[in-house]
Amino acid sequence: MFKFLQIVILSRDRAQYLQESIESVLGQNDVDIEYEIIISDNSERNEVSELIDKFYSTNKKIKYIRRVPPLSAKHHHELVISELNSKFAVIFHDDDIFHPDYLKTIAPFILNNPPAAISCNAKIFKNKITDGKKSMHHFKSIKRFNNKQYFLEQYLVGNGGIAPYSGYVYNTSFLKKVSF
């Protein structure tokens, strides 16, 4: 079934962070976008699957996929991207969280004249996730990417070395064409 927005959380043996990550998506303010949360579990242990079974197994917005055997990080990313069937996608990790207004903020940008990708600010979290302070990027406003060259140039260290997933919303057809 085609979806409008899929939010993929890549997880690997960090159930203690994953729950906060999931709750940050479920707790979005004033959401007018149809979305699905996909937990792609690439763990070696069972803590993530146990967490999903205990707290989220009946939530219709959440789809859980266990990768057995676990894949390399590169292959995990590639597989997740190949499985997307939505117009837009957000891909982040189990130690990342959404701002409470993330979806409300990006909605106008993907509903009207959608770009190839957009990025908001993001922060890096260490130890207890919500104590994080270090910023990944410092945008004064949402950044729109309309071509592959401009998008990939943002990853160069001289241009700020912007991390490729957290904070980005991708037009899925664009994401499937771009190679990191």
C-alpha positions in Angstrom: 0.0 0.0 0.0 1.3 3.4 -0.9 2.0 5.8 2.0 2.5 9.6 2.0 5.3 9.6 4.6 7.3 6.8 6.1 9.4 7.5 9.2 12.1 4.8 9.5 14.0 4.3 12.7 17.1 2.3 12.2 17.8 0.3 15.4 20.6 -1.8 16.7 20.7 -3.1 20.3 19.7 0.3 21.8 16.2 -0.3 23.2 16.8 2.2 26.0 17.1 5.0 23.3 14.6 3.6 20.8 11.6 4.1 23.1 12.4 7.8 23.4 12.8 8.0 19.7 9.5 6.3 19.0 7.7 8.5 21.6 9.1 11.6 19.9 7.3 10.7 16.7 4.1 9.6 18.3 4.0 12.8 20.4 4.0 15.2 17.5 1.9 18.3 17.8 -0.9 19.1 15.4 -0.1 16.5 12.7 -2.0 16.8 9.5 0.2 14.3 7.6 -0.6 10.6 7.1 2.5 8.7 8.3 3.8 5.3 9.2 6.6 4.5 11.6 8.9 1.6 10.5 11.3 0.2 13.1 14.1 -1.6 11.2 15.7 -3.8 13.9 19.2 -4.8 12.9 20.1 -6.0 16.4 22.1 -9.0 17.6 20.1 -9.3 20.8 16.4 -9.4 21.5 15.9 -6.2 23.6 14.4 -4.2 20.8 11.9 -6.9 19.8 10.9 -7.3 23.4 10.4 -3.5 23.7 8.2 -3.5 20.6 6.2 -6.5 21.8 5.7 -4.9 25.2 4.7 -1.4 24.3 3.9 -1.1 20.6 2.7 -4.4 19.1 -0.9 -3.1 18.8 -0.1 0.4 17.5 -1.4 0.5 13.9 1.0 3.4 13.0 4.1 1.2 13.7 5.5 -1.5 11.5 8.3 -3.6 13.0 10.9 -5.5 10.8 13.6 -7.7 12.3 16.7 -8.2 10.2 18.0 -11.7 10.6 20.9 -12.1 10.5 22.0 -8.5 11.2 23.4 -6.6 8.2 26.3 -4.2 7.9 25.3 -0.5 8.4 25.7 0.2 4.7 23.5 -2.8 3.6 20.9 -2.0 6.3 20.6 1.6 4.9 20.4 0.3 1.3 17.8 -2.3 2.1 15.6 0.1 4.0 15.7 2.6 1.1 14.9 -0.1 -1.4 11.8 -1.1 0.7 10.3 2.4 0.9 6.9 2.8 -0.8 6.0 6.3 0.2 6.1 9.7 -1.5 8.3 11.0 1.3 10.6 9.4 3.9 12.5 10.3 7.0 15.3 8.0 8.1 17.0 8.3 11.4 18.5 6.2 14.2 17.3 4.9 17.5 19.4 7.6 19.3 17.7 10.5 17.5 14.5 12.2 18.4 12.0 14.5 16.7 11.3 18.0 17.9 7.6 18.1 19.0 6.7 20.3 16.0 8.9 18.5 13.4 6.0 17.2 11.3 4.0 20.4 11.6 7.0 22.4 10.5 7.9 20.4 7.5 4.3 19.8 6.3 4.0 23.0 4.2 7.2 22.3 2.5 6.3 18.7 1.4 2.6 19.5 0.6 3.3 22.5 -1.6 5.9 22.3 -4.4 7.9 19.5 -2.7 11.7 19.6 -3.2 14.0 16.6 -3.5 15.0 16.9 0.1 14.6 19.3 3.0 16.5 19.6 6.2 15.8 21.2 9.5 18.3 21.6 12.4 19.3 18.6 14.3 21.2 17.9 17.5 23.6 15.1 18.5 22.6 13.4 21.8 25.0 11.5 24.1 24.2 9.4 27.2 20.7 10.5 28.2 19.2 11.6 24.9 17.4 14.6 26.0 20.5 16.1 27.6 22.2 16.6 24.2 23.6 20.0 23.3 25.9 19.7 20.3 24.2 20.8 17.0 24.7 18.8 13.8 23.8 21.7 11.6 23.0 25.4 12.1 20.4 26.4 9.6 18.7 29.8 10.0 15.7 28.2 8.2 14.7 25.0 6.5 17.0 24.2 3.7 15.6 22.9 0.3 17.6 20.7 -2.0 16.4 20.5 -5.6 19.3 18.7 -7.3 21.7 15.9 -6.5 24.9 17.9 -6.8 23.8 20.6 -4.3 22.5 18.0 -2.0 25.7 15.9 -2.0 27.9 19.0 -1.7 26.4 19.6 1.8 28.3 16.5 3.1 31.7 17.8 2.3 33.6 18.9 5.4 34.3 22.4 4.0 30.5 22.9 3.6 29.7 22.0 7.2 29.8 18.2 6.8 26.0 17.9 7.3 25.0 14.4 8.5 22.8 12.7 5.8 19.8 11.4 7.7 18.7 13.0 10.9 16.6 16.0 10.3 16.0 15.3 6.5 12.8 14.6 4.7 13.4 13.0 1.4 11.3 12.8 -1.7 11.5 9.0 -1.9 12.1 8.8 -5.7 15.1 11.2 -5.2 16.5 9.2 -2.2 16.4 6.0 -4.3 18.6 7.7 -7.0 21.2 9.2 -4.6 24.2 7.2 -3.6 26.0 8.1 -0.4 
